[in-house]
Amino acid sequence: MKKSVLLIISGPAGSGKNTVAERLISEFPGVKRVVTSTSRPPRGRELDGIDYNFLSTEEFARNIELGNFYEYAKVHDRYYGTPKKSITDAFAKGGDLVLIIDVQGAKTWKKIAEENPELSENLITVFIAPPSIEELRSRLRGRGTESEDEIERRMKTAENELQQADSFDFLINSKSRDEDYAALRKIYLDAKNS
């Protein structure tokens, strides 16, 4: 039996990480997205339990106290975290998972994996870097979902995240959606077949 893979994908907001992850999930039925939790409100057509588990700040805090998260962080004044049950249930069924998280979360996952040999054999981290800072700013504006102040906050975060890209197992320097996906697909298949 082939091992389960936990593919962690990080990159600045607007880097294309969600786009390539969704494409991988579409192509490979055994790959599922880890549904993480957040205290931020839904955007656009996002659905609770599918895109995120949307929790109030109070509910999120209660889950932290109960030890229900592998990791959590406060990013842009909102909480984000990965429920333990999301990972353990999938691995018990032999499934593969994609987890789209920020750089802080990815660092935490590496530490979690060091303490759990079974997880360390399954964990692959990938950072997707935008073609340029200017392109990243253009992508964020093009989404039309954030204010200029929010875009500026995200740009400052992106500059910090880009400095940490070399701490990941793999780096994809974004070119086109197809090239980015081809690179991610190869990383996944190599990990699955190793």
Beta strands, then each sheet from edge to edge (+ up, - down):
strand 1: 6-10
strand 2: 31-33
strand 3: 37-38
strand 4: 53-54
strand 5: 69-75
strand 6: 78-83
strand 7: 96-100
strand 8: 123-129
strand 9: 170-173
sheet 1: 2+ 7+ 1+ 8+ 9+
sheet 2: 4+ 3+ 6- 5+
end
